[in-house]
Amino acid sequence: MIISRSRSIFCRRAASVLAAAALLCGSAFAQTPFSQKPIRMVVPFPAGASPDVTARFIADRLAKELGQPVFVDNKPGASQIIGTDVVAKAPADGSALLYTAVPSVSLNPHVFSKLPYKASDLVPVIQVVEVPFVLIVRANSPYKSVDDLVQAAKREPGKLNYATYGNGTPSHVAALQLLQNTGTTMTDVPYKDGGILDVISGVVEFSMEASAAAIPQIKAGKLRALAVSANKPVPSLPGTPLLSEILPGNQLHSWNGIFAPRGTPPQVLDRLSVALQKIVASSEFQQNAIELGLLPVGGTQAEFGSFLAKDFEEWGAVVKRNNIRLD
């Protein structure tokens, strides 16, 4: 009887220990909902482009923060549609992220009627940087201010030319906003590479070029910056006026941000958000971004979401007014 009773007590205690262990294991599992697969950060730009450089910087630091491999997968082409669609259709378990810019969610839905994905297929995680557009002319251009350019265009409507990356691209839509806000008419000259060399040589009068590409040529004395389209002054362009101060309401610019597939668990998004906020707020990242002519942003998922809602409407308004369609 004594042996039987002791055995019974032992069994009950063992069962309790096992139950507690099971609860602890279950709790630990619930707190780590990340996929055990390496994290794939899709970048819809070619290797070596400014967004790719920044994405690789972040991927390296994110891997250290999470203790999990993070690798960059370049999927350029088709106005960022190819890479964006890959992530929109990826498993929503934290194993796929999209490092992208304006066209993916703020511009493509307005200019393409048949996208393979919807903007709502992606959830914002963090806005990484603001990418200003610089209104550039050649270094020896007779136009020394935005007003000089505008007055010349008004004197001879349609005669002046501007370079873009093609119809419906951010540089094109940003230039159209400038034209509609000044009541001027100029001729779009599309280039696969944006035409910055023809701006330098004077073949075309101006372009709205991303800061990362424009600033090195400005510092080399080959281009002149008349204004910059950004929410705040750009340290790499001291003394350059904000376009919105010259033309209120004229402030379309690009950005880089990170998204995850819709349906990604909140715990995963929170973990990513905390790690990425830490990286973007670091002095190392801030200095690196500013040197590239970018403006670090950071912030929460909600803040990025609010920004995107406004950004979507602003790009859409210019597209609709100019009836831009790409299909």
NORHU-V253941 format. One line per field, one symbol per residue. ss: DSSP state (~ for helix, > for strand, _ for the rest). A space follows every 50 residues. Layout:
BEGIN
ss=???
END
This chain:
BEGIN
ss=_~~~~~~~~~~~~~~~~~~~~~~~~~~~~~~_______>>>>>______~ ~~~~~~~~~~~~~~~~___>>>>>______~~~~~~~~_______>>>>> _~~~~~~~~~~_______~~~>>>>>>>>>>_>>>>>>_______~~~~~ ~~~~~_____>>>>_____~~~~~~~~~~~~~____>>>>_____~~~~~ ~____>>>>>~~~~~~~~~___>>>>>>>_____~~~____>~~~~____ ___>>>>>>>>____~~~~~~~~~~~~~~~~_~~~~~~~~~___>>____ ~~~~~~~~~~~~~~~~~~~~~______
END
